[in-house]
Amino acid sequence: MRPQRKSIIAWLDLSPGEGVVQLGRKHKPDYWLVTACGILLLIGLIVIYSISPALALTNNVGNNYYVIKQIIAIVLSAVAFFITAKIPITTWRRSYKALLLLAGFATLLALAIPVNPMYPAHRWVRFGGLSFESVELVTFAVLIWIAHFLAERIRTNTIKSLRKTLQPLLVALFAMGIIIAGVQSDLGSTGILVIMMGVMAYVAGIPMKRIMMIAGAILIVLVLAISAVPYRRARLETFLHPDTNCQTTGYQACQSIISVGSGGLFGLGLGNSVQAYGYEPEAANDSIFAIYAEKFGFIGCIILVAIFGLLFARLKSIAERLPDDFSRLLVVGVLTWFSVQALVNIGGMVGLLPLKGITLPFISYGGTSVVFSAAAIGLVYQLSQYTALKVPTSQPPSSSDGRRSFHRNTLRRADY
């Protein structure tokens, strides 16, 4: 007899009763979450608007080219937000395989398309004047898959199983390392994915000892990956000794520090940027925090960091009070994704971390990053309507099945 083929419905995990999220009573969503993201988008648009003449002069395009493209990206991000906020979270969970297939197809397409001489890496899918960075879709798809995968292992009490939990995670890490870090030469995005998966795994209950063993192995591979590629070695040497290579490999690092330092306490003002006129590489993308610091100074940077702090605090608060494992792990993944990305970007601009070509969430110019960041926030916004109004006054550090607790030690009411 022929083996019975698995239907597409079963393959997508759409069978009734599977992947059901046990949500509580619906209430008002977390408006502070959306407010923080909206303010960040507005700040990014203002900075890009202020440096548009300089970027246009440098790149020989129209004065409003960058502003118009960023406005289009914000409109698309609003559409993505409403789509993910309205489609039930159970549908997103059950469709994780379709998202992974779509992400894999986008990655293969990026590998097949000839590279742009200005950006010699197979990271973008380009159609005419439009471009799409495949790793952003990969991050979004992996976020939903990992949350589903770990929630299922918690449900079946196999979260500590080597064969059922750790082996699939290691295979996924290996595949991402080969394709994203190796073929696409995107070590920064790979690092964010690995950290996001590691934090979610720890929260789900995988023992810290095993996580540290995997982290040690990844560290060894990372050292080999850096030492084997000349430009990565140059970046590390630049980070360690930035002032010795300011005219060559350390040019961006030195210019970023000059940008941040020249802002002083209150900044030079919106229309007084010097570094945007061809001095600061990727002024609208990776280096936008340095340009922001030049314009708004130390006080402006403190305000920006405080807004990010508000966003992260709301994400943490939502994660603490969600009623089920999948939803909680999903929000933890979003929190890790955005916080690590912001830390790496800002740390690189002020010289505390090596430069990794990572955008600043909601601030940097670029449609793909803004759209998928907004899509992730849409999922969290939807889940924020089902949080508990209180958290327990006391909670053990981990439950009987190994899950770590997010709950604070003090009773807290939700702020609505």
N, C-alpha and C positions, 0 to 999 in steps of 0.2 A: 504493500500500500504506500502511496505517496504521503509524505508528511504534510500535515495540514498547514497551509500558509497562514502566517499571522496577519490579520487584517490591519489596515492602516490605523483604524480606531484604537485597536489594542496596542499597536506599536507606539502611538502617541500618548499612551497611558490615559485614554479618555473613557475607560470603562467606568460605569457607575460605581460609586462608593470608594474609588481610589483617589488619593490625593486630596481628600476633603479637608478644608481648613475649618476648624471649630472656632468660629468667631463669636464674640459676645453681642450684646445689645448695641445697636447703632446709635451714635450720638454725633455731635458737631465735630468736624475734623480739626486738625491742628493748624490754625491760620498763621501762627507764628512761623511755622516751617516754610510756608509759601512766601510770607513776608520777607524772611531772611534771604531766600533765593532770588526774589524779585529785586531786592536792594542790590545784591551782588551783580545781577544782570545789568541793572541800571548803571552801576559804577563802571563795569567793563565797557558799556556802550559809551559813556562819557569820556573815558580815557581814549578809546579808539577814535572817537570823534575829534578829540583835541590833537591827536597825532596824525590824523588823516592827511593833512597837507604835506607833512614831512614824508610819510610813507608813499604818497602819490608821487612826490618829486623824486624819491629814491628809486621807485619801481616803474616810473613812467606810465602811470595810469591816471584816471580821472580823480579829481579831488574828493568826490563822494563815494569812490569805489568801495573802500573798506567799510564805511558806515552803512551803506546800502546792503552789503553782503551780511554784515552782522545783524542788521534789523531783520533780514530774511531768516537768518539762523534763529533769532529770538522768536519770530512768528512760528517757525517750524517746531521749536522747542515747546511752545505753548500748545501746539497741536499734539505733540508727543505726550505732554503732561496730561492733557484731557483724555487721550486714548488709554493710557495706562491707569489713570485714576478711575475711569468709568468701567472698563472691562473687568469683570469679577476676578479677584485674585486666584480663585480656583482654576479659572481658565488659563491664566498665565502659568500656574504650576503644572497643569496637565499638558501644556504645550511646550514643555522645556526641550523635548527632543526635536521638535520642529525648529525651535530657536537655535539649538546647537547645529542642526543641519544647515540652516541659513547662514550662521556665522562661519561654518566651515566652507561653504560655497563662496562667501565673500572673501575669505582668506585665500582660497585657491585662485579666485579671479584677480586678486591683488598681486599674487605671485606670477600670474600669466601676463599681466599688462606690462608693457615696457615702462621703465622707470623714467621719471623726470630728471634731466641732468642736474638740476638744482637740488633735488632730494633723491640721491641714488640709493633708494631702499624700496623694496616691494611692500609698501605699507598701505598704499592708496589705490582705490578703484576710481578711475577717472573717466568721465564722459564729457567731452568738450571742455567747457569751463567749470564743470562741477567736479568735486572730489569727495571721496568718502573713505574714511580711515577704518579698516576692517576690525582693528583691535578693540575699538569701542563697542561694536556689536558683540564681539567675543566676550568682553568683560560683562556686558549685560546678560548674555545667555548663560555664562558660567555662574554668575550670581544666583540666578533662579535655579539652575541645576544643582549647585552645591547645597542650597537651602533645602531643596526637595530631597536630595540624596541623604543628607545628614538627618533630616526629620524622619525619613523612613527607617533609617538605622536605629534611631531612638525608639521609634514605635515598635520595632521588632526586637529591641534589646540586643542589638548586635553592633552598637557603636564602637566597642572596643575590639571587635573582631579584626584580625589581621587580614583574612581572606576577603571578607565581605565589605570592609570599610577602607582599610589602609591601602590595599592593593589597587583598587580602582582610583583612589586619589593619587597614588604614585604614578599610575599610568597616565592620568590626566596631566600631572605636573611634567612628566617626561615629554609628552606630546607638545605641550605649550612651550617648553624650553627649546625643543628642536625647531619648531616652526616660527614662533614669535621672536625668541631671543636669537636663535641661530640663523634662520633663513631671512627673516625680516629685520634682523639687527636691531631689535627694539627691547633692549635689556631693561629699560625703565618700566615699561608697561608690564613686562613679565614679572618684575619685582612686585608691582602693585597687586597683580593677580595672585601671586604666591602668598603674599602677606594677608590678603583678603581671605583666601582659602584657609590659611593657617589659623587666623583668629576665629573664623567660623567653626573650624574643627575643634579648637580648644573649648569654645563656648558650648559646643554640642556634647562635650564630655570625653573626647579623645585624650588619653593621659599626656601630661606635659613631657614626660620622659620620652615618649615616642615622637612627639612633635619636635623636641630638641634634637633627637637623633636625625630626623629628616632634615631639620634646619642645618645641622652640621654637615650633612652630605651636600646640601644645596650650596653651602658656603664654599666647600672645596671646589665644586663645579664652577661657582662664580669666580673664584680666584683663577682657575684655569681659563675661563672664558675671557677674563680681562687680560691675562698675560699673553693669550694667543693672538689677540687682535691689536694692532699698533695704535689705532685711534683711541681705544679704550684705555690702554696703558698711558697714553698721552693725557687723557682726561684725569686719570688718577694722579699722575705726576703734577698736573696743573692744580688740582685741588690741594695737594700737599705743599706746593711751592708756586702759588699763583703769580707772584710778582716777578718770577724769573722768565716767564714765557708770555708776557703781555702782548707782544707783537705777533705771536704765532698761535700755538695751541691754547694759550691762556687768554686770548683776546676777549672772548665773551665774558669770562669770569671777571677779568679786570674791569671791563666796561660796566658790568653789572654793579660791582662794588662802587665804582665812580658815580653811577646813577643814584644809588641808594644814599651815598654820602653827600652828594651835592644837594639833596633835598633839604638837609638841615632839619630844623625843628618844625617849621610850618610849610616847607616846600617852596618851589619856584613859581607855582601858579599854573593854571591850565594851559595858557598859551605861551609858556616860556620854556618849553622843553628844548634841550640842546642834544641830548643823547639820541633822540628819535630820528635826527637828520643823518642817518647812515652810520652812526657810531655804535649803537647798541644793536647787535644781531637779533633777529626775531623779536623786534620791539613789541609787536602786537600779540605774539603767541607766547613762547616760553618765557620771555623776559618782561612781560607786561607788569609784573610786580615791581621790578626795578624802575620802570618808567613811572608807575604810580607813586613810588617813593620819591622820585625826583620832583613830581608835581605837588604832592600833598605832604611830604616830609614825615617826620617821626610820628607826629600826632595823627596824621592821616593813616599811617600804617597801624597804629594802635587801634584806631576805629575799625579798620578793615579786619584785623585779626579778631576783634570783639564780635563783629558780625558773623564771621566764620564760627566763633565760639558759640554764638546763639544757635546757629544751624546745627552744630554737633551736639549741643545740649538737648535740643528738641529731638534729634534722632535717638539719643541715648534714653531720654524720657519715654519716648514711644516704645522702644525696645523693651524697657523695663516692665511695661504694663500690658504687653500683648498676651493673649490667652493661649497661644499654641506655638509649637516649636518652629514650624516652617516660617510663620510670620516674623517671629522673633529673630531667627537666624538671617532672614532676608534683610531686615533693618540693620542688624549688626554688620552685614556685608556692605551695605550702602554707607554706613558710618565709617567703616574701615577704608573703603574705596576713596571717599572724598577727603578724609582726614590725612591719610598717607600721601595722597596726591598733592594736597595743599602743603604739607610739611616738606615734601621733596622739592617742590617748586620754590617755596619761600626760602628754604634752607640753602638751595643752590644759588639763589640770587644774593644772599648775604654772606656767602662763603663758608657756611657751616656744613654743607654737604656737596658732593660732586654734582656737576650739571648733568641732568639726565634727559633733557628734552621733553619734560612733562609739563602739560598745561596747568594753569590755575583754574580750578572748577568755577564755572559761571562767569569768570572774568576774562579769560584769554579769548582772542579772536579765533574763530573756527567753528563751523557748523556742526560737525560730527560730535565733538566733545560736548557742546552745549545741548544738543538734542538728546543724547543718551543720558546725560546727567539729569535733564528735566524728566525723562522717561522714568528713571529710577526714583526720583522724588515723587512722581505721580503714584507709583506703587506704595510708597511710604504714606503719602497723603491719604490714599484709600484705606490703608490699614489703621491710620490714626483715628478713624471713626469707630474702632472696635476695642479701644484700650480700656482697661479697668480704671475707675476713678481713683482707686487707692491701691497702694502697694502694701504688703504685709509689714507689720512693725518689726518682725524678725524673720530671717530666712537663713537656713544653713548654707554654707559656702558651696555645697553641691548636693544634688538630690541622689536618691538611691541608684539611679541609672547612670550617674556620672555627669549629668548636665550641670554646668556652672550657673549660678544665679546672677541676674542683673540687678536684683532688687537692692535698694538702699536699706540701711539699718534703721531709718526713721520713717515714720508714717508721713505720707505726702499725698495731697490732693491734686488732681489734674487741674491745669490752668486753662480754662476755656472762657 
